[in-house]
């Protein structure tokens, strides 16, 4: 199995054009720069060009008119209020959970952390569907408790309040993961010094740790805000039925109504989404630049708060949070999938698996969607795991001062909302490709390209961290023996980075398998993904079938996460976010 074509060795005389000589060792960096430009910079440059110069003539007036339209302004305000409201909730829930699990001796820390991360790994549209099922007047869970609303009562989660609530719960683990990362960089000696001064656990947490974590708290809030701006699944299921539009759902509605003719307006709106999200990203980068100092710690922070008798109550509170966030909604979802029709009470007599059989064995579109999601997510994960090894080596050893430029280009598709990337890909591949004369628009390859562009930064995290810990003397010795770059990658670097690349590949698969934001705009007949089919089933009023798809897809995510957890035990350091 090859990592890169053998047309990119370290010695390049065979690749040199007439009259052009490339320095030795430039081949790999050049290939990586071209890939980063193709997947990162080029789609967004095409998006800006489509908005500012439609038809090849510089005329941004139409784009400005669309951005200033009443619908765009209203959708922007809706995006800002739901993102800001959910960010506040996510910060409150995520910070509390992160501190309780990191600094106290509460029992069950690992399974609690696993459950929180699992609740974030399931797709946003699945989370929205689960909460819709829980609070529906026909909810099996609330009906069993005698708390269900009267038939015909509107679902209270539809609209702004429900979007804010579900997004806050969904993004809270993102805040917790960011703070766990910050807490790993806090030396335990800081706590010991405070304890020697007579400070108690509460004082240490409030007056020592929280001030130290202020940059991470701000960064976590900005991450949650940007995630809220770009979220499509939750506003689509909770907002579209009551015509509460955010920017991503407005773009979806424009393209659904006008098709390719709506691309110029969609491009302008995508730039508006990018500007709003970019403000949050820029603020995060500024915050990170102020706190870029690296501190060497001999002993990382360990739990120092002995709860004693209060430990049972704290553990019960965390499990209750997990039950409200994950357990009860999924019980409602499972109940809806197991009942023969809406409003039928769930009992041993009424229980049926017919909906699962329908979506998994009999319905062509859902069976095709499962196959497509496995293929798209699996292919993207496999290709990115191979590519991440080359990128990790190139960025760490070969890029030098250009490393940050390449990293920014790579991170752009992951940082900006997925709807922006989707519109950029449509514009980039709508016409036939130069030289090849074929178009990948409305084919599976455009979805695969979008997945690879979006999730390359995620695939790079573990291999890049592992590469930074590898000493260079083996590579230097191999280079003295005349080993080419290709041989270096294949025989020296790849075996060392393979475990980290495998973990990254599984993480990519986890997120890509249920993805909706990108594929909602890129799918065509025959290339439906699970996220698209689930959304379509819900829109068609087939809530039971949608619930069966959601439960089945979430079971796949759970199995992959359990496999990741088993694999992660062999890796040094906290590669997996829930292994605190």
C-alpha positions as CSV (number, residue, x, y, z in Angstrom):
1,X,0.0,0.0,0.0
2,X,1.5,3.3,-1.0
3,X,1.4,6.6,0.8
4,X,2.1,9.0,-2.1
5,X,2.8,8.5,-5.8
6,X,6.4,7.7,-6.4
7,X,6.6,10.8,-8.6
8,X,7.5,12.9,-5.7
9,X,11.0,11.7,-4.5
10,X,13.4,13.8,-2.7
11,X,15.7,14.0,-5.7
12,X,14.0,15.7,-8.6
13,X,16.1,15.8,-11.7
14,X,13.5,13.6,-13.5
15,X,10.7,16.1,-12.6
16,X,12.6,19.2,-13.6
17,X,11.2,21.1,-16.5
18,X,13.5,22.2,-19.3
19,X,15.4,25.2,-18.1
20,X,14.1,24.8,-14.5
21,X,16.0,23.0,-11.7
22,X,14.4,22.4,-8.4
23,X,16.6,22.1,-5.3
24,X,16.9,18.6,-3.8
25,X,14.3,17.9,-1.1
26,X,11.7,20.3,-2.5
27,X,9.5,17.7,-4.0
28,X,7.5,16.7,-0.9
29,X,6.9,20.3,0.3
30,X,5.8,21.3,-3.1
31,X,3.3,18.5,-3.4
32,X,1.9,19.2,0.1
33,X,1.6,22.9,-0.7
34,X,-0.3,22.1,-3.9
35,X,-2.6,19.8,-1.9
36,X,-3.2,22.4,0.8
37,X,-3.9,25.0,-1.9
38,X,-6.4,22.7,-3.7
39,X,-8.3,21.6,-0.6
40,X,-8.0,24.8,1.4
41,X,-7.4,28.0,-0.4
42,X,-8.8,27.4,-4.0
43,X,-12.4,26.6,-3.1
44,X,-12.8,29.7,-1.0
45,X,-11.1,31.9,-3.6
46,X,-13.6,30.6,-6.1
47,X,-16.4,31.5,-3.7
48,X,-15.2,35.0,-3.3
49,X,-14.8,35.4,-7.1
50,X,-18.3,34.1,-7.7
51,X,-19.7,36.7,-5.2
52,X,-17.6,39.7,-6.2
53,X,-17.2,39.0,-9.9
54,X,-20.1,37.1,-11.3
55,X,-19.6,36.3,-15.0
56,X,-15.9,37.3,-14.7
57,X,-16.7,41.0,-14.3
58,X,-16.0,42.8,-11.0
59,X,-19.5,43.7,-9.8
60,X,-19.9,43.2,-6.1
61,X,-23.1,45.2,-6.0
62,X,-25.4,42.2,-6.3
63,X,-23.6,40.4,-3.5
64,X,-23.9,43.5,-1.2
65,X,-27.6,43.8,-2.1
66,X,-28.2,40.1,-1.1
67,X,-26.2,40.5,2.1
68,X,-28.3,43.6,3.1
69,X,-31.6,42.0,2.1
70,X,-34.3,41.7,4.8
71,X,-34.1,37.9,4.7
72,X,-30.3,37.9,5.1
73,X,-30.4,40.4,8.0
74,X,-33.1,38.5,9.8
75,X,-31.2,35.2,9.3
76,X,-28.0,36.8,10.5
77,X,-29.7,38.1,13.7
78,X,-31.2,34.6,14.2
79,X,-27.8,33.0,13.8
80,X,-26.2,35.5,16.2
81,X,-28.8,35.1,18.9
82,X,-28.9,31.3,18.8
83,X,-25.1,31.0,18.6
84,X,-24.7,33.5,21.5
85,X,-27.4,32.0,23.7
86,X,-26.2,28.4,23.1
87,X,-22.6,29.5,23.8
88,X,-23.5,30.8,27.2
89,X,-25.3,27.6,28.1
90,X,-22.5,25.4,26.7
91,X,-19.9,27.4,28.7
92,X,-21.9,26.9,31.9
93,X,-22.5,23.2,31.5
94,X,-19.2,22.3,29.9
95,X,-17.0,24.3,32.4
96,X,-18.8,22.7,35.4
97,X,-18.5,19.2,34.0
98,X,-14.9,19.7,33.0
99,X,-13.8,20.9,36.4
100,X,-15.8,18.3,38.3
101,X,-14.3,15.5,36.2
102,X,-10.7,16.9,36.2
103,X,-10.1,18.2,39.7
104,X,-12.3,16.0,41.9
105,X,-12.1,12.3,42.8
106,X,-15.7,11.6,41.6
107,X,-16.3,8.0,40.8
108,X,-16.8,7.0,37.2
109,X,-14.7,9.8,35.7
110,X,-13.8,7.8,32.6
111,X,-17.3,6.5,31.6
112,X,-18.8,10.0,32.4
113,X,-16.3,11.6,30.1
114,X,-16.9,9.0,27.4
115,X,-20.6,9.6,27.6
116,X,-20.2,13.3,27.3
117,X,-18.0,13.0,24.2
118,X,-20.3,10.4,22.7
119,X,-23.2,12.8,23.0
120,X,-21.2,15.3,20.9
121,X,-20.1,12.7,18.4
122,X,-23.6,11.9,17.3
123,X,-24.9,14.1,14.6
124,X,-26.6,17.4,15.5
125,X,-29.7,16.4,13.5
126,X,-29.9,13.2,15.5
127,X,-29.7,15.2,18.7
128,X,-32.4,17.5,17.5
129,X,-34.6,14.5,16.4
130,X,-34.1,12.9,19.8
131,X,-35.2,16.0,21.7
132,X,-38.1,16.5,19.4
133,X,-39.2,12.9,20.1
134,X,-38.8,13.4,23.9
135,X,-41.0,16.6,24.0
136,X,-43.5,15.5,21.4
137,X,-47.1,15.1,22.6
138,X,-46.8,11.4,21.5
139,X,-43.5,10.9,23.4
140,X,-43.4,7.3,24.8
141,X,-41.2,8.4,27.7
142,X,-43.3,11.4,28.8
143,X,-46.5,9.4,28.2
144,X,-45.3,6.6,30.5
145,X,-44.6,9.2,33.2
146,X,-47.9,11.0,32.6
147,X,-46.2,14.2,31.6
148,X,-47.0,14.3,27.8
149,X,-48.8,17.3,26.5
150,X,-52.2,17.1,25.0
151,X,-52.5,15.7,21.5
152,X,-52.1,18.5,18.9
153,X,-50.0,20.7,21.2
154,X,-47.1,22.3,19.3
155,X,-43.7,20.9,20.2
156,X,-42.1,23.4,22.6
157,X,-38.7,22.9,21.1
158,X,-39.6,24.3,17.7
159,X,-38.1,27.8,17.2
160,X,-35.4,29.9,18.9
161,X,-35.7,28.5,22.4
162,X,-35.4,24.9,21.4
163,X,-32.5,25.6,19.0
164,X,-30.6,27.4,21.8
165,X,-31.2,24.6,24.3
166,X,-30.3,21.7,22.1
167,X,-27.2,23.5,20.7
168,X,-26.0,24.4,24.2
169,X,-26.3,20.8,25.3
170,X,-24.7,19.5,22.1
171,X,-21.7,21.9,22.3
172,X,-21.1,21.6,26.0
173,X,-18.7,18.7,25.5
174,X,-16.7,20.8,23.1
175,X,-16.1,23.3,25.9
176,X,-15.2,20.5,28.3
177,X,-12.7,19.0,25.9
178,X,-11.0,22.4,25.4
179,X,-10.8,22.9,29.1
180,X,-9.4,19.4,29.7
181,X,-6.7,20.3,27.2
182,X,-5.9,23.4,29.2
183,X,-5.9,21.6,32.5
184,X,-3.3,19.2,31.2
185,X,-0.9,22.1,30.9
186,X,-1.4,23.2,34.5
187,X,1.5,22.0,36.8
188,X,0.3,20.3,39.9
189,X,2.9,22.2,41.8
190,X,0.7,25.3,41.5
191,X,-2.0,23.5,43.4
192,X,0.5,22.3,46.0
193,X,1.8,25.8,46.5
194,X,-1.8,27.0,47.2
195,X,-2.4,24.1,49.6
196,X,0.7,25.1,51.5
197,X,-0.8,28.5,52.0
198,X,-3.9,27.0,53.5
199,X,-6.2,27.3,50.5
200,X,-9.1,24.8,50.3
201,X,-10.2,23.0,47.1
202,X,-13.0,25.5,46.4
203,X,-10.6,28.5,46.8
204,X,-7.9,26.8,44.6
205,X,-10.5,26.1,41.9
206,X,-12.1,29.5,41.9
207,X,-9.1,31.7,42.5
208,X,-6.2,29.8,41.0
209,X,-7.4,27.4,38.3
210,X,-10.2,29.6,36.7
211,X,-7.9,32.6,36.3
212,X,-5.2,30.3,34.8
213,X,-7.8,28.8,32.5
214,X,-9.2,32.1,31.3
215,X,-7.7,31.9,27.8
216,X,-9.0,28.3,27.4
217,X,-12.5,29.4,28.6
218,X,-12.5,32.2,26.1
219,X,-11.3,29.9,23.4
220,X,-13.9,27.3,24.3
221,X,-16.6,30.0,24.1
222,X,-15.4,31.1,20.7
223,X,-15.3,27.5,19.4
224,X,-18.9,27.0,20.6
225,X,-20.0,30.3,19.0
226,X,-18.4,29.4,15.6
227,X,-20.0,25.9,15.8
228,X,-23.4,27.5,16.6
229,X,-23.1,29.9,13.6
230,X,-22.3,27.0,11.2
231,X,-24.7,24.4,12.7
232,X,-27.2,23.2,10.1
233,X,-28.8,20.1,11.5
234,X,-30.3,21.5,14.7
235,X,-31.8,24.8,13.1
236,X,-33.0,22.7,10.2
237,X,-35.1,20.3,12.3
238,X,-36.2,22.8,14.9
239,X,-36.4,26.0,12.9
240,X,-37.5,25.3,9.4
241,X,-40.9,23.9,10.4
242,X,-41.8,27.3,12.0
243,X,-39.9,29.3,9.4
244,X,-37.2,30.4,11.9
245,X,-34.2,30.7,9.5
246,X,-30.6,31.0,10.3
247,X,-27.9,31.7,7.6
248,X,-27.1,28.0,6.9
249,X,-30.8,27.1,6.6
250,X,-31.5,30.2,4.5
251,X,-28.8,29.1,2.0
252,X,-30.3,25.6,2.0
253,X,-33.7,27.0,1.2
254,X,-32.4,29.3,-1.6
255,X,-30.6,26.4,-3.3
256,X,-33.6,24.0,-2.8
257,X,-35.9,26.6,-4.4
258,X,-33.8,27.9,-7.2
259,X,-31.1,25.2,-7.8
260,X,-28.0,26.4,-9.7
261,X,-29.7,29.7,-10.5
262,X,-29.5,30.5,-6.8
263,X,-25.7,30.0,-6.6
264,X,-24.8,33.8,-6.8
265,X,-27.1,34.6,-3.9
266,X,-25.9,31.5,-2.0
267,X,-22.3,32.6,-2.6
268,X,-23.0,36.0,-1.1
269,X,-24.8,34.5,1.9
270,X,-21.9,32.0,2.3
271,X,-19.4,34.9,2.5
272,X,-21.7,36.5,5.1
273,X,-21.6,33.3,7.2
274,X,-17.8,33.2,6.7
275,X,-17.5,36.8,7.9
276,X,-19.5,36.2,11.0
277,X,-17.7,32.9,11.8
278,X,-14.4,34.4,10.8
279,X,-14.8,37.1,13.4
280,X,-15.0,34.4,16.1
281,X,-12.0,32.5,14.6
282,X,-9.9,35.7,14.4
283,X,-10.7,36.5,18.1
284,X,-9.6,32.9,19.0
285,X,-6.3,33.3,17.1
286,X,-5.6,36.6,18.8
287,X,-6.3,35.0,22.2
288,X,-4.0,32.1,21.3
289,X,-1.2,34.4,20.1
290,X,-1.2,36.2,23.5
291,X,-0.8,32.9,25.4
292,X,1.5,31.0,23.1
293,X,4.2,30.5,25.7
294,X,5.1,26.8,26.3
295,X,5.6,25.7,29.9
296,X,7.5,22.5,30.7
297,X,5.8,20.7,33.6
298,X,7.2,17.8,35.5
299,X,3.9,16.7,37.0
300,X,0.6,17.4,35.3
301,X,-2.5,18.4,37.3
302,X,-4.1,15.6,39.2
303,X,-7.5,15.4,41.0
304,X,-7.0,17.2,44.4
305,X,-10.5,17.8,45.6
306,X,-11.5,14.9,47.9
307,X,-15.3,14.9,47.9
308,X,-15.9,12.5,50.7
309,X,-19.6,12.0,51.4
310,X,-20.5,14.6,48.7
311,X,-18.9,12.4,46.1
312,X,-22.1,10.3,45.7
313,X,-24.2,13.5,45.1
314,X,-21.8,14.9,42.6
315,X,-21.6,11.6,40.7
316,X,-25.4,11.5,40.7
317,X,-25.6,15.0,39.4
318,X,-23.2,14.3,36.5
319,X,-25.1,11.1,35.6
320,X,-28.4,13.0,35.8
321,X,-26.9,15.6,33.3
322,X,-25.9,12.7,31.0
323,X,-29.4,11.2,31.3
324,X,-31.1,14.5,30.5
325,X,-28.6,15.2,27.7
326,X,-28.4,11.8,26.1
327,X,-30.4,9.0,27.9
328,X,-33.9,10.3,28.0
329,X,-33.9,11.8,24.4
330,X,-32.6,8.5,23.1
331,X,-35.1,6.5,25.0
332,X,-37.8,8.6,23.4
333,X,-36.1,8.0,20.0
334,X,-35.9,4.3,20.5
335,X,-39.5,4.2,21.7
336,X,-40.7,6.1,18.6
337,X,-38.8,3.6,16.4
338,X,-40.3,0.6,18.2
339,X,-43.9,1.7,18.2
340,X,-46.1,0.8,15.1
341,X,-47.6,4.3,14.8
342,X,-47.5,7.7,16.4
343,X,-49.6,7.9,19.6
344,X,-49.5,4.1,20.3
345,X,-48.2,3.5,23.8
346,X,-45.0,1.5,24.0
347,X,-45.6,-1.9,25.6
348,X,-44.6,-5.5,25.2
349,X,-47.7,-6.0,23.1
350,X,-47.1,-3.0,20.8
351,X,-43.4,-3.3,20.5
352,X,-42.2,-3.9,16.9
353,X,-38.9,-3.8,15.0
354,X,-40.6,-3.4,11.7
355,X,-39.3,0.2,11.2
356,X,-35.7,-1.0,11.8
357,X,-36.3,-3.8,9.2
358,X,-37.8,-1.3,6.8
359,X,-34.8,1.1,6.9
360,X,-32.1,-1.5,7.2
361,X,-33.4,-4.3,4.9
362,X,-36.2,-3.2,2.7
363,X,-36.1,0.5,1.9
364,X,-33.7,1.1,-1.0
365,X,-32.9,4.8,-0.2
366,X,-32.0,4.1,3.4
367,X,-30.0,1.0,2.6
368,X,-28.1,3.1,-0.1
369,X,-27.6,5.9,2.4
370,X,-26.0,3.5,4.9
371,X,-23.7,2.1,2.2
372,X,-22.8,5.6,0.9
373,X,-22.0,6.9,4.4
374,X,-19.8,3.9,5.1
375,X,-18.0,4.4,1.8
376,X,-17.7,8.2,1.9
377,X,-16.6,8.3,5.5
378,X,-14.4,5.2,5.2
379,X,-12.7,6.3,2.0
380,X,-12.1,9.8,3.4
381,X,-10.7,8.3,6.7
382,X,-8.4,5.9,4.9
383,X,-7.0,8.5,2.4
384,X,-6.6,11.1,5.1
385,X,-4.8,8.7,7.4
386,X,-2.2,8.1,4.6
387,X,-2.0,11.7,3.7
388,X,-1.6,12.8,7.3
389,X,1.6,10.8,7.6
390,X,3.1,12.8,4.7
391,X,1.8,16.1,6.0
392,X,3.0,15.4,9.5
393,X,6.5,14.7,8.3
394,X,6.5,17.6,5.8
395,X,5.2,20.1,8.3
396,X,7.5,19.1,11.1
397,X,10.7,18.5,9.1
398,X,10.5,20.2,5.7
399,X,8.3,23.4,5.7
400,X,10.3,25.7,7.9
401,X,9.0,29.2,8.0
402,X,6.2,28.4,5.5
403,X,4.7,25.9,7.9
404,X,2.1,28.3,9.4
405,X,1.0,29.4,6.0
406,X,0.3,25.8,4.9
407,X,-1.4,25.1,8.3
408,X,-3.8,28.1,7.8
409,X,-4.7,26.9,4.3
410,X,-5.4,23.3,5.7
411,X,-7.4,24.6,8.7
412,X,-9.7,26.9,6.7
413,X,-12.3,24.3,5.5
414,X,-12.5,22.9,9.1
415,X,-12.7,26.3,10.8
416,X,-15.4,27.8,8.6
417,X,-19.0,26.5,8.6
418,X,-19.6,23.4,6.4
419,X,-22.2,25.2,4.3
420,X,-19.5,27.6,3.1
421,X,-17.3,24.8,2.0
422,X,-20.3,23.1,0.3
423,X,-21.1,26.2,-1.8
424,X,-17.4,26.7,-2.6
425,X,-17.2,23.1,-3.9
426,X,-20.3,23.5,-6.0
427,X,-18.8,26.6,-7.6
428,X,-15.4,25.0,-8.1
429,X,-16.6,21.8,-9.7
430,X,-19.8,22.9,-11.5
431,X,-17.9,23.2,-14.8
432,X,-15.7,20.4,-16.2
433,X,-12.2,20.2,-14.8
434,X,-9.4,21.8,-16.9
435,X,-7.5,19.3,-19.0
436,X,-9.7,16.4,-17.9
437,X,-12.9,17.7,-19.5
438,X,-15.2,16.0,-16.9
439,X,-17.1,17.4,-14.0
440,X,-17.4,15.8,-10.6
441,X,-20.5,17.9,-9.7
442,X,-23.4,15.6,-8.7
443,X,-21.1,12.6,-8.3
444,X,-19.8,10.9,-5.2
445,X,-16.4,12.4,-5.8
446,X,-17.5,15.9,-4.9
447,X,-18.7,14.7,-1.5
448,X,-15.4,12.8,-1.0
449,X,-13.4,15.8,-1.9
450,X,-15.4,18.0,0.5
451,X,-14.9,15.4,3.3
452,X,-11.2,15.3,2.7
453,X,-10.8,19.0,2.6
454,X,-12.9,19.5,5.8
455,X,-11.5,16.8,7.9
456,X,-7.8,17.0,7.0
457,X,-7.0,19.1,10.0
458,X,-8.7,16.6,12.3
459,X,-6.7,13.7,10.7
460,X,-3.5,15.7,11.2
461,X,-3.7,16.2,15.0
462,X,-2.5,12.9,16.3
463,X,0.2,12.2,13.7
464,X,1.5,15.8,14.0
465,X,1.7,15.5,17.8
466,X,3.5,12.1,17.4
467,X,5.9,13.4,14.8
468,X,6.9,16.3,17.1
469,X,8.1,13.7,19.7
470,X,10.3,11.7,17.3
471,X,14.0,12.5,17.3
472,X,15.5,13.3,13.9
473,X,18.7,11.3,14.2
474,X,17.3,8.2,12.5
475,X,16.2,10.3,9.5
476,X,19.6,12.1,9.4
477,X,21.4,8.7,9.3
478,X,19.1,7.4,6.6
479,X,19.6,10.6,4.6
480,X,23.4,10.1,4.8
481,X,22.9,6.6,3.3
482,X,21.1,8.1,0.3
483,X,17.5,7.2,1.3
484,X,15.0,9.1,-0.8
485,X,12.0,11.0,0.7
486,X,9.7,8.3,-0.5
487,X,11.7,5.6,1.2
488,X,12.0,7.7,4.4
489,X,8.2,8.0,4.5
490,X,7.6,4.3,3.8
491,X,10.2,2.6,5.9
492,X,11.0,5.0,8.8
493,X,8.2,7.5,9.3
494,X,5.1,5.5,8.4
495,X,5.6,2.6,10.8
496,X,6.1,5.0,13.7
497,X,3.1,7.2,12.9
498,X,0.8,4.4,11.9
499,X,-1.0,4.0,15.3
500,X,-1.6,7.8,15.6
501,X,-2.8,7.9,12.0
502,X,-5.2,5.0,12.6
503,X,-6.7,6.8,15.6
504,X,-7.1,9.9,13.6
505,X,-8.8,7.9,10.8
506,X,-11.4,6.5,13.2
507,X,-12.0,10.0,14.5
508,X,-12.6,11.2,11.0
509,X,-15.0,8.3,10.4
510,X,-16.9,9.2,13.5
511,X,-17.6,12.7,12.4
512,X,-18.0,12.1,8.7
513,X,-20.4,9.1,9.0
514,X,-23.4,11.2,10.2
515,X,-22.3,14.5,8.5
516,X,-25.2,16.6,7.1
517,X,-24.0,20.2,6.8
518,X,-21.8,19.6,3.7
519,X,-23.7,16.7,2.1
520,X,-27.1,18.4,2.4
521,X,-26.0,20.7,-0.5
522,X,-23.8,18.3,-2.4
523,X,-25.8,15.1,-2.6
524,X,-27.6,14.0,-5.8
525,X,-29.8,11.0,-6.6
526,X,-27.9,7.9,-5.7
527,X,-25.4,9.7,-3.4
528,X,-27.7,10.3,-0.4
529,X,-26.0,10.1,3.0
530,X,-27.5,9.1,6.3
531,X,-27.8,12.7,7.4
532,X,-29.6,13.6,4.2
533,X,-32.0,10.7,4.4
534,X,-32.8,11.3,8.1
535,X,-33.6,14.9,7.4
536,X,-35.8,13.9,4.4
537,X,-37.7,11.3,6.3
538,X,-38.5,13.8,9.1
539,X,-39.6,16.4,6.6
540,X,-41.8,13.7,4.9
541,X,-43.5,13.0,8.3
542,X,-41.9,9.6,8.7
543,X,-40.7,10.2,12.2
544,X,-40.6,6.5,13.2
545,X,-38.4,5.6,10.2
546,X,-36.2,8.6,10.9
547,X,-35.8,7.5,14.5
548,X,-34.8,4.0,13.4
549,X,-32.1,5.5,11.1
550,X,-30.9,7.8,13.9
551,X,-30.7,4.9,16.4
552,X,-28.9,2.6,14.0
553,X,-26.4,5.3,13.0
554,X,-25.7,6.2,16.6
555,X,-25.0,2.5,17.4
556,X,-22.3,2.5,14.7
557,X,-20.8,5.6,16.3
558,X,-20.8,3.9,19.7
559,X,-19.1,0.8,18.4
560,X,-16.4,2.8,16.7
561,X,-15.8,4.9,19.8
562,X,-15.4,1.7,21.9
563,X,-12.9,0.4,19.4
564,X,-11.1,3.7,19.5
565,X,-11.0,3.5,23.3
566,X,-9.4,0.1,23.2
567,X,-6.9,1.2,20.6
568,X,-6.1,4.4,22.5
569,X,-4.7,2.5,25.4
570,X,-1.7,1.6,23.3
571,X,-0.9,5.3,22.5
572,X,1.1,7.6,24.7
573,X,-0.6,10.8,25.9
574,X,-4.2,11.9,25.8
575,X,-4.9,11.3,22.1
576,X,-8.6,10.6,22.7
577,X,-10.6,13.5,24.1
578,X,-12.4,11.4,26.7
579,X,-9.3,9.8,28.2
580,X,-8.8,12.5,30.9
